[in-house]
């Protein structure tokens, strides 16, 4: 593993342990050349996924991009980082188990929204606002009103 600080290719593993509910291995590494310490994660990848954008453009699936968008939506919410890691791993496993290597961005967005809706409604609305490209406050109002249970007039 190449050192992110100096580029040395001869780094040493100092500690390994299971992570993300035993679906990854967390490795603490040390670079003897510069003394830098860093962490890597090793995960099983069932297949290489390709995302088909709404424009028709194709790009390799990027787990980190998915994680960033979910973490932004869940920023300052009472959900532990470890729970978010499990959520992200679950989404990736679900995408890999679909059986197709080409997956539309719409399918990915729907799976993320379905998952976030079960975890935290504020994070769900935040993610939806970007995913559904809300342009005005009315868009939020319509979306949130759909979340509210229908209660009869009292």
N, C-alpha and C positions, 0 to 999 in steps of 0.2 A: 504494500500500500504506500503510495507516494505521500510524503509529508506535505501538508497544505502550506507550511510556513517557508520551507527552504527547497522543496522539490526532491529531496533525497528519497530514493526508492527502497532503501533498506531500513524500514521501521520495525519496531518490536512490539508485540502484544504483551501488555503487562497484566491485563485482567479480562476475563470473558465471563459473561453471565447471561442468562435468559432475559428477554425483554418483551414487552407488548404481549403479555399473556402467553409466553412461550412460542410465539410465532416469529421471533427474531432473536438474534444474538447481538448483545452489546459488547463491543471490544474497546477497552482503553488502550491507546497506543502511545509509544514514546519514540522520538527521533533522536538517535545517538549523535547525529551531526550537529543539530542546533539546540537540542534539549526540549523541543516543543512536545506538548502533550495534546492529544485529540482523541475523539471518540468516533467509532464507525459502527454501523449496524449492518448485519447480514440477514437477508430475508430470502425465503423461497419465492421464486418467480415461476409460475406455472407456464406462462406463455407471454410473448411480446405482444402487447396490445397497441393498436393504432386507433387514434381518435379521428372520426370523420366530423369536421366542423360543419356548421349550418351552411357555410359558403361552398362546401364541397372539398375544401382543402383538407389534406391529411397530415397528421403529425403524430409522432410517437407519444404514447401515454407517458405522462410525467407525474409520478406519485408525489413528488415535492410540490408541484403546482397545485395538485388537489389538496394537499395538506395545508399549503399557504392560504388558499381560499377558505377552507373550513376554519382555520385558526383566526383569520380576520373576522369571519362571521361570529365566532365565539369569543372574541376579545372581551375581557372583563366580565365574563359570565361565570357563574359558580360551577364550572365543570373542570375537573382535574385534568392536567396535561396527559396523564397516563390513560384516562378514559378517552380522551381525544385520539390518542395513538391507537387504542383498540378499535375505535370507531372507524378510523381511516383504514386500518388493516382489514377490518370487516368489509368495508366498501370495495377495496381492491380485490379481496378474495371473491366477493360476489361478482365483480366484473370479470375476473379470470374464469369463474365457473360458468359463465354464460355459454361458453363453448365457441364463441366467435372471436377472431383476432381483431376484426374491425368493429368498433363500437361508436355509435353516434354520440356527439356531445350532449344531445337531448336526453339520451338514456342515462348517461352519467349524471347529469343535472337532476333528473327525476329521482334517481337512487339516493343522491346526496340529500335532496330535500325530504324524501321519505324518512331517511335516517335521522336528520336533524329535527324533524317534527316530533319524533318520539323522545328526543333528548332535551331540547330547549326551544320553546316557541320564539323567543327573541332572536336567537341564532338562526332559526328557520326563516324568520321574516327578513333578517339582514341578508342571508344568502339569496333568498328569493328576489329581493330588490335588485340585486346585481344580475342574477340569472334571468329574470323576466324583464330586465331593463326598464325599471320604473322610471318615468320621466317627470311625474308631478306628484304632489301630495295626494291627489285623488286616487292615483294608482295604489298607494299604500292603504288608503281608506277602504277601497274595494277589496283588496286582498285580506286585510285584517278582519273586515266584516264577514268574510267567508269562514274565518277561523272560529268566530263566536258561535256558540250553540244557539240554535233558534229557540227562543223562549216565548211562550204565548204572552200576550198583553195581559197585565194584571188589572 
